[in-house]
Amino acid sequence: MVASFHTAPRSSSTYASPICPASRLVQTQRVSVLIVDDQPQVCQGLHTLLEFYSRGSSIQFSIAGEASTYADALKLAADQPTLILLNLELKAQENSIAMMRRLREFYQGKVLVLSEHREDDLVFQAMQAGASGYIVKERMAAQLCIAISVILANQVYLTSEGMTQFFRSFRSHYDQAALTEQKIHLSDREREVLSLLVEGEPNARIAEQLYITVATVKAHLTSIFEKLGVKNRSQAIVTALKLNLV
């Protein structure tokens, strides 16, 4: 089924009822939720909101677990909770988009991104990596309920602002990708190395998976860095994701 987009209304008056108004969109169901956030107050707030939404609603929420790191999130996601509420800006954590790509390799449920930022590129990359929705934390109380109900109905949730950001970034990426295809020519092996690099694999693991030596991996990385115009692994990862090279 091809997911359709749902945009949030501009007014918050829809949420006057203490019962989740969007519960009519789906049949009565139990929804297990994995919360991925390193801020205790945010986790507690999500607990409170989900408990509040469950009162008299056709959607009954239960907390499947909490994770404060992406590594823990990947482990807990193996239990296939119905929904993951994912903070993209965990402290001391990098490559959140790469983590989402790894998550989507095995996780079959829904992912709703909770972010403190609203940059065009972040919205686009999150949705491209497999998110079912994206909301800004400052509007979480007003939008969380409808966002969850919409994505449980196999639609994609973005606010009107988020939709504008998504398509603006999409056009930018499309134009950039066309230009990149002309300028950056990576060999098949270099693309394989770059893909594993984006997944966070060290040189030894890349060598093991591709059946090549560590020295060969380093040689490929040197060539990749030169072609991308970057100086280190982190810059290569950011550039690869931005230009949709993997």
C-alpha positions as CSV (number, residue, x, y, z in Angstrom):
1,M,0.0,0.0,0.0
2,V,1.3,3.4,-0.9
3,A,1.2,5.7,2.1
4,S,-0.6,9.0,1.7
5,F,0.3,12.3,3.4
6,H,-1.7,13.9,6.1
7,T,-1.1,17.5,7.1
8,A,-2.0,18.9,10.5
9,P,-4.6,21.6,10.9
10,R,-3.2,25.0,11.7
11,S,-5.5,25.5,14.7
12,S,-5.1,23.5,17.9
13,S,-8.8,23.6,18.7
14,T,-9.2,20.1,17.4
15,Y,-7.6,18.8,20.6
16,A,-10.1,20.3,23.0
17,S,-11.5,16.9,23.8
18,P,-9.7,14.9,26.6
19,I,-10.1,11.8,24.4
20,C,-7.9,11.4,21.5
21,P,-10.0,12.7,18.6
22,A,-8.2,10.7,16.0
23,S,-9.0,7.4,17.6
24,R,-12.0,7.1,15.2
25,L,-9.5,6.6,12.4
26,V,-8.6,3.1,13.5
27,Q,-10.3,0.1,15.1
28,T,-9.8,-0.7,18.7
29,Q,-6.2,-1.8,19.1
30,R,-3.3,-2.2,21.6
31,V,-0.3,-0.2,20.6
32,S,3.1,-1.0,22.1
33,V,5.5,2.0,22.1
34,L,9.3,2.2,22.3
35,I,10.5,5.7,23.5
36,V,13.9,6.7,22.3
37,D,15.0,9.9,24.2
38,D,17.8,10.8,26.6
39,Q,15.8,13.5,28.5
40,P,13.9,12.0,31.5
41,Q,11.4,14.9,31.5
42,V,10.5,14.2,27.8
43,C,10.1,10.5,28.5
44,Q,7.9,11.2,31.5
45,G,5.9,13.7,29.4
46,L,5.4,11.0,26.7
47,H,4.3,8.5,29.4
48,T,1.7,11.0,30.6
49,L,0.4,11.9,27.2
50,L,0.0,8.3,26.1
51,E,-1.8,7.4,29.3
52,F,-4.1,10.4,28.8
53,Y,-4.8,9.4,25.2
54,S,-5.7,5.9,26.3
55,R,-8.6,7.0,28.6
56,G,-11.8,6.0,26.9
57,S,-10.0,5.8,23.5
58,S,-10.1,2.9,21.0
59,I,-6.3,3.0,21.0
60,Q,-4.7,1.6,24.2
61,F,-1.0,2.4,24.6
62,S,1.6,0.4,26.5
63,I,5.3,1.2,26.9
64,A,7.4,-1.5,25.4
65,G,10.6,0.1,26.7
66,E,12.8,3.1,26.8
67,A,16.2,3.7,25.2
68,S,18.6,6.6,25.8
69,T,21.1,5.5,23.1
70,Y,20.7,4.4,19.5
71,A,22.5,1.1,20.3
72,D,19.9,0.3,22.9
73,A,17.1,1.4,20.6
74,L,18.2,-1.1,17.9
75,K,18.3,-3.9,20.5
76,L,14.8,-3.1,21.8
77,A,13.4,-2.6,18.3
78,A,14.1,-6.3,17.6
79,D,11.0,-7.0,19.7
80,Q,9.0,-5.2,17.0
81,P,6.9,-2.7,19.0
82,T,4.0,-1.2,17.1
83,L,5.5,2.3,17.3
84,I,8.8,4.0,18.0
85,L,8.9,7.6,19.2
86,L,12.4,8.6,18.2
87,N,14.4,11.7,19.2
88,L,16.9,12.5,16.4
89,E,19.2,14.6,18.6
90,L,20.4,12.3,21.4
91,K,23.5,13.8,23.2
92,A,26.8,12.3,22.3
93,Q,25.2,10.3,19.5
94,E,26.0,10.7,15.9
95,N,24.6,9.6,12.5
96,S,20.9,9.4,13.6
97,I,19.8,9.1,10.0
98,A,22.2,6.2,9.4
99,M,20.8,4.6,12.6
100,M,17.3,4.9,11.1
101,R,18.4,3.2,7.9
102,R,19.8,0.3,10.0
103,L,16.6,0.2,12.0
104,R,14.6,-0.1,8.8
105,E,16.6,-3.2,7.7
106,F,14.6,-5.3,10.3
107,Y,12.0,-3.2,12.0
108,Q,8.5,-3.5,10.5
109,G,6.6,-1.0,12.6
110,K,6.1,2.8,12.5
111,V,8.6,5.5,13.4
112,L,7.5,9.0,14.6
113,V,10.4,11.4,14.8
114,L,10.4,13.9,17.6
115,S,12.8,16.8,16.9
116,E,13.9,20.1,18.4
117,H,14.7,21.3,14.9
118,R,12.8,22.0,11.8
119,E,15.4,22.4,9.1
120,D,14.3,21.4,5.6
121,D,17.1,18.9,5.1
122,L,16.5,17.1,8.4
123,V,12.8,16.6,7.7
124,F,13.6,15.3,4.3
125,Q,16.3,12.9,5.4
126,A,14.2,11.5,8.2
127,M,11.3,10.8,5.9
128,Q,13.6,9.4,3.3
129,A,15.2,7.1,5.9
130,G,11.8,5.6,6.7
131,A,10.0,7.8,9.3
132,S,6.3,7.7,9.1
133,G,5.9,11.2,10.6
134,Y,7.8,14.2,12.0
135,I,6.8,16.7,14.7
136,V,8.7,19.4,16.5
137,K,8.9,18.8,20.3
138,E,7.6,22.3,21.2
139,R,4.3,21.2,19.6
140,M,4.3,17.7,20.8
141,A,1.4,18.0,23.3
142,A,-0.9,19.3,20.6
143,Q,0.2,17.1,17.7
144,L,1.3,13.8,19.1
145,C,-2.2,12.2,19.3
146,I,-3.3,13.0,15.8
147,A,0.2,12.1,14.4
148,I,0.1,8.7,16.0
149,S,-3.4,7.9,14.8
150,V,-2.6,9.1,11.3
151,I,0.5,6.9,10.9
152,L,-1.3,3.9,12.5
153,A,-3.8,4.3,9.6
154,N,-0.8,3.8,7.2
155,Q,-0.6,7.4,6.3
156,V,2.4,9.8,6.6
157,Y,2.1,12.7,9.1
158,L,3.6,16.1,8.5
159,T,2.5,19.6,9.5
160,S,1.7,22.1,6.7
161,E,5.1,23.6,7.5
162,G,6.8,20.2,7.5
163,M,5.2,19.4,4.1
164,T,6.6,22.6,2.6
165,Q,10.0,21.8,4.1
166,F,10.0,18.3,2.7
167,F,9.2,19.2,-0.8
168,R,11.5,22.2,-0.8
169,S,14.4,19.9,0.3
170,F,13.2,17.2,-2.2
171,R,13.6,19.7,-5.1
172,S,17.0,20.7,-3.8
173,H,18.2,17.1,-3.4
174,Y,16.8,16.2,-6.9
175,D,18.7,19.1,-8.5
176,Q,21.8,18.3,-6.4
177,A,21.7,14.6,-7.2
178,A,21.6,15.3,-10.9
179,L,24.6,17.6,-10.6
180,T,26.4,15.1,-8.3
181,E,25.9,12.2,-10.8
182,Q,27.8,14.3,-13.3
183,K,30.6,15.2,-11.0
184,I,31.2,12.3,-8.6
185,H,32.0,9.0,-10.1
186,L,32.5,6.3,-7.5
187,S,33.3,2.7,-8.4
188,D,31.0,-0.1,-7.3
189,R,33.6,-1.1,-4.7
190,E,33.9,2.5,-3.4
191,R,30.1,2.7,-3.1
192,E,30.1,-0.6,-1.1
193,V,32.8,0.8,1.2
194,L,31.0,4.1,1.6
195,S,27.7,2.4,2.4
196,L,29.4,0.4,5.2
197,L,31.1,3.6,6.4
198,V,27.7,5.3,6.7
199,E,26.4,2.3,8.7
200,G,29.2,3.1,11.3
201,E,31.4,0.1,10.5
202,P,35.1,0.4,11.4
203,N,37.8,-0.4,8.8
204,A,38.3,-4.0,10.1
205,R,34.6,-4.8,9.7
206,I,34.4,-3.3,6.3
207,A,37.4,-5.4,5.2
208,E,35.8,-8.5,6.7
209,Q,32.5,-8.0,5.0
210,L,34.0,-7.2,1.6
211,Y,36.7,-9.9,1.8
212,I,39.5,-7.3,1.3
213,T,42.4,-6.2,3.4
214,V,42.3,-3.2,5.8
215,A,45.0,-1.6,3.7
216,T,42.7,-1.8,0.7
217,V,39.8,-0.3,2.7
218,K,42.1,2.6,3.6
219,A,43.0,3.1,0.0
220,H,39.4,3.1,-1.0
221,L,38.6,5.6,1.7
222,T,41.4,7.9,0.6
223,S,40.0,7.9,-2.9
224,I,36.4,8.4,-1.7
225,F,37.5,11.4,0.5
226,E,39.2,13.0,-2.4
227,K,36.2,12.5,-4.7
228,L,33.8,13.9,-2.1
229,G,36.1,16.8,-1.2
230,V,36.1,15.8,2.5
231,K,38.9,15.2,5.1
232,N,37.5,12.6,7.4
233,R,34.9,9.9,8.0
234,S,32.3,12.1,9.6
235,Q,32.4,14.6,6.7
236,A,32.1,11.7,4.3
237,I,29.1,10.3,6.0
238,V,27.3,13.7,6.1
239,T,28.1,14.3,2.4
240,A,27.0,10.8,1.3
241,L,23.7,11.2,3.0
242,K,23.2,14.7,1.8
243,L,23.9,13.8,-1.8
244,N,22.0,10.5,-1.5
245,L,25.1,8.5,-2.6
246,V,24.2,5.4,-0.6
